[in-house]
Each structure stands twice: as structure tokens, then as C-alpha cells.
Amino acid sequence: MEELEKKPLPETENLETKINESNGHTEELVDHYWGSINYVLGLIRASEVKAGLILSFYGILFNFVVGQIETVLATGSSQIFLYVLLGFWILCTVISIYYSIRCFMPHIEGKYEKNVFFFGDVISKFGTIKEFSKTFYKISLNEEELFDQLGQQIFVISKIAQLKFKYVNRSLRFLGMGLLVSLMVVVYYIILIIT
């Protein structure tokens, strides 16, 4: 009789195993979703760091250019081609700086369903603090709805990351063109000095 009491029933053992496996899998899914969100947020930070480095580079470059511009213009004052090159360099530089600054500008995607993980929706679409708290709790208890909200948030922040990287990419392209033009200015200036 004691042996029967000590051993769990096979049905109960099976149910406990399923519950433990389900909880383990749910925890893995939660980690997976939050890991994906953190990964995309890291990409957003990386794009902003790159844009910041581009702007820092321009700060150093402008310091050098301001010191040398008078000498270059005095030597080539009658050279229209030099002015065209300088104008093109300024245009490339301004466009590159514009895209770097655009990368830092907040981009809110508001065309989607309300989401308990988006700060804008938390404040504006869920009512009072108590109503939001109840909604958040209700969604947190429903795995399917919770993962749907997390998945939507991953999509939205991925779209923001893609846009920021597009701006950084454009900024780098115009930086490259500007550097190429500045090299042409230097070569043209050297040729003017030699001749």
C-alpha cells in the first residue's frame, strides 16, 4: 500500500512533464523574442554611432579646410574648374551631413495596430494608467496575443533600423564622393602650383 502512495500516477506524471516542457518552451520563446528586439535595437544604436562618426569626421575635416581655403582660393582665383570642384564638394558634404542628421531624428511608425510595447501607444491608446496595467496583464497571460504583440514590435523597430541604415549608407556614399572630389581639388591645386 505504501508503494502505491509513493509512486505518482502515470497520468499525473505525464501532465507535469507537459506543463514543464510547455513552460520551458514558452520561456525560450520569450527569450527569443526579447533577444530579437534587443538585437534590432543594437542595430539602431550602431547606425546612430556610424552617423555620429561621420559627423565627427566632418568636424575634423572642416577645421582643416577652413585653415587651407584661403590659400587654395588665392592661388586658383581665376580657375573656374577649381570653383566647380569646390562647389561639388560642398554639395556632397551638405547632402552627407543631412543624411547623418536624418539618422538621429526619431522615426515613429504609427500606422499599425496599438501595441502594449510601444511607448506612444501606451500613453495614447490604452486609457488611464490602471486601464493600461490591466490590458498589459491580460495580454501577458495570453501567450498567443503576447507573442503577436512582440512580433509586431520586432517588425516595426526593424523597419526603423532599416531606414536608419539607409540614411547612413547614403551619407557614406556622399562622403566617399566628397572625398574623391577633394582629392581632385588637391591634385588640381598641385598642378596649378607646379605650372
C-alpha positions as CSV (number, residue, x, y, z in Angstrom):
1,M,0.0,0.0,0.0
2,E,2.8,2.4,0.8
3,E,4.5,1.7,-2.5
4,L,1.3,2.8,-4.4
5,E,1.3,6.1,-2.4
6,K,4.9,6.9,-3.2
7,K,4.7,6.5,-7.0
8,P,2.9,9.2,-8.9
9,L,0.1,8.1,-11.2
10,P,1.3,7.9,-14.8
11,E,-1.3,10.3,-16.0
12,T,-0.2,12.9,-13.4
13,E,3.5,12.4,-14.3
14,N,2.7,12.9,-18.0
15,L,0.8,16.1,-17.3
16,E,3.6,17.6,-15.1
17,T,6.1,16.8,-17.8
18,K,3.9,18.5,-20.4
19,I,3.5,21.6,-18.2
20,N,7.2,21.8,-17.5
21,E,8.1,21.4,-21.2
22,S,5.5,24.0,-22.2
23,N,6.8,26.5,-19.6
24,G,10.4,25.8,-20.8
25,H,9.4,26.3,-24.4
26,T,7.5,29.5,-23.5
27,E,10.4,30.9,-21.6
28,E,12.7,30.1,-24.6
29,L,10.2,31.9,-26.9
30,V,10.1,34.9,-24.6
31,D,13.9,35.0,-24.6
32,H,13.9,34.6,-28.4
33,Y,11.5,37.5,-28.9
34,W,13.2,39.8,-26.5
35,G,16.6,38.8,-27.9
36,S,15.4,39.7,-31.3
37,I,14.1,43.1,-30.1
38,N,17.5,43.8,-28.4
39,Y,19.4,42.7,-31.5
40,V,17.4,45.2,-33.7
41,L,17.8,47.9,-31.0
42,G,21.5,47.3,-31.2
43,L,21.4,47.8,-34.9
44,I,19.6,51.1,-34.4
45,R,22.3,52.2,-32.0
46,A,25.0,51.0,-34.4
47,S,23.6,53.1,-37.2
48,E,23.5,56.1,-35.0
49,V,27.1,55.6,-33.9
50,K,28.1,55.4,-37.5
51,A,26.3,58.6,-38.3
52,G,28.0,60.3,-35.3
53,L,31.4,59.2,-36.5
54,I,30.6,60.6,-40.0
55,L,29.7,64.0,-38.4
56,S,32.8,63.9,-36.2
57,F,34.9,63.3,-39.3
58,Y,33.3,66.3,-40.9
59,G,34.1,68.4,-37.9
60,I,37.8,67.5,-38.2
61,L,37.7,68.0,-42.0
62,F,36.1,71.4,-41.7
63,N,38.8,72.5,-39.3
64,F,41.4,71.6,-41.8
65,V,39.5,73.1,-44.8
66,V,38.9,76.4,-43.1
67,G,42.6,76.7,-42.5
68,Q,43.5,76.0,-46.1
69,I,40.7,77.5,-48.2
70,E,42.2,81.0,-48.4
71,T,45.5,79.7,-49.8
72,V,43.7,77.5,-52.4
73,L,41.4,80.3,-53.5
74,A,44.3,82.8,-53.7
75,T,46.3,80.5,-55.9
76,G,43.5,79.5,-58.2
77,S,41.4,82.6,-58.1
78,S,40.9,82.6,-61.9
79,Q,40.3,78.9,-62.3
80,I,36.6,78.2,-62.8
81,F,37.2,74.4,-62.8
82,L,38.5,74.7,-59.2
83,Y,35.4,76.5,-58.1
84,V,33.2,73.9,-59.8
85,L,35.1,71.2,-57.9
86,L,34.7,73.0,-54.6
87,G,31.0,73.6,-55.3
88,F,30.5,69.9,-56.0
89,W,32.5,69.0,-52.8
90,I,30.3,71.4,-50.7
91,L,27.2,69.8,-52.3
92,C,28.3,66.3,-51.5
93,T,29.3,67.3,-47.9
94,V,26.0,69.0,-47.2
95,I,24.0,66.0,-48.5
96,S,26.1,63.6,-46.5
97,I,25.6,65.7,-43.3
98,Y,21.9,65.9,-44.0
99,Y,21.6,62.1,-44.1
100,S,23.7,61.7,-41.0
101,I,21.4,64.1,-39.1
102,R,18.3,62.3,-40.5
103,C,19.6,59.1,-38.9
104,F,19.4,60.7,-35.5
105,M,15.9,62.1,-36.0
106,P,13.3,60.0,-34.2
107,H,11.1,58.0,-36.6
108,I,7.7,56.9,-35.2
109,E,5.8,54.2,-37.0
110,G,2.2,54.8,-36.1
111,K,0.3,53.1,-38.9
112,Y,0.0,49.8,-37.1
113,E,-2.3,48.3,-34.5
114,K,-1.9,49.5,-31.0
115,N,0.8,47.7,-29.1
116,V,1.5,47.5,-25.4
117,F,5.3,47.6,-26.0
118,F,5.2,50.9,-28.0
119,F,5.6,53.9,-25.7
120,G,3.5,56.1,-27.9
121,D,0.6,53.7,-27.7
122,V,1.0,53.1,-24.0
123,I,0.3,56.7,-23.3
124,S,-2.3,57.5,-26.0
125,K,-4.2,54.3,-26.8
126,F,-4.8,52.4,-23.6
127,G,-6.6,54.9,-21.4
128,T,-5.6,55.5,-17.9
129,I,-2.7,54.0,-16.1
130,K,-5.0,51.4,-14.5
131,E,-6.6,50.5,-17.8
132,F,-3.2,50.1,-19.4
133,S,-2.0,48.0,-16.5
134,K,-5.0,45.7,-16.8
135,T,-4.6,45.4,-20.6
136,F,-0.9,44.6,-20.2
137,Y,-1.6,42.0,-17.6
138,K,-4.3,40.4,-19.7
139,I,-2.1,40.3,-22.8
140,S,0.8,38.9,-20.7
141,L,-1.4,36.0,-19.7
142,N,-2.4,35.1,-23.2
143,E,0.7,33.7,-24.9
144,E,-0.6,34.0,-28.4
145,E,-1.5,37.6,-28.0
146,L,1.7,38.4,-26.2
147,F,3.9,36.9,-28.9
148,D,1.8,38.6,-31.5
149,Q,2.4,42.0,-29.9
150,L,6.1,41.2,-29.5
151,G,6.4,40.1,-33.1
152,Q,4.7,43.3,-34.3
153,Q,7.1,45.3,-32.3
154,I,10.1,43.5,-33.8
155,F,8.7,44.3,-37.3
156,V,8.2,48.0,-36.5
157,I,11.6,48.5,-35.0
158,S,13.2,46.5,-37.8
159,K,11.6,48.9,-40.2
160,I,13.1,51.9,-38.3
161,A,16.5,50.2,-38.2
162,Q,16.3,49.6,-42.0
163,L,15.5,53.3,-42.6
164,K,18.4,54.5,-40.3
165,F,20.9,52.3,-42.1
166,K,19.6,53.6,-45.5
167,Y,20.4,57.1,-44.3
168,V,23.8,56.1,-43.0
169,N,24.5,54.3,-46.3
170,R,23.6,57.4,-48.3
171,S,25.7,59.6,-46.0
172,L,28.7,57.3,-46.6
173,R,28.2,57.4,-50.4
174,F,28.2,61.2,-50.4
175,L,31.1,61.2,-48.1
176,G,33.0,59.0,-50.5
177,M,32.1,61.2,-53.4
178,G,33.1,64.2,-51.5
179,L,36.5,62.7,-50.6
180,L,37.0,61.8,-54.3
181,V,36.3,65.4,-55.3
182,S,38.5,66.8,-52.6
183,L,41.3,64.5,-53.9
184,M,40.7,66.0,-57.3
185,V,40.9,69.5,-55.8
186,V,44.2,68.7,-54.2
187,V,45.6,67.2,-57.4
188,Y,44.4,70.2,-59.4
189,Y,45.8,72.6,-56.9
190,I,49.2,70.9,-57.0
191,I,49.2,71.1,-60.8
192,L,48.4,74.8,-60.5
193,I,51.3,75.4,-58.2
194,I,53.8,73.4,-60.4
195,T,52.8,75.2,-63.6
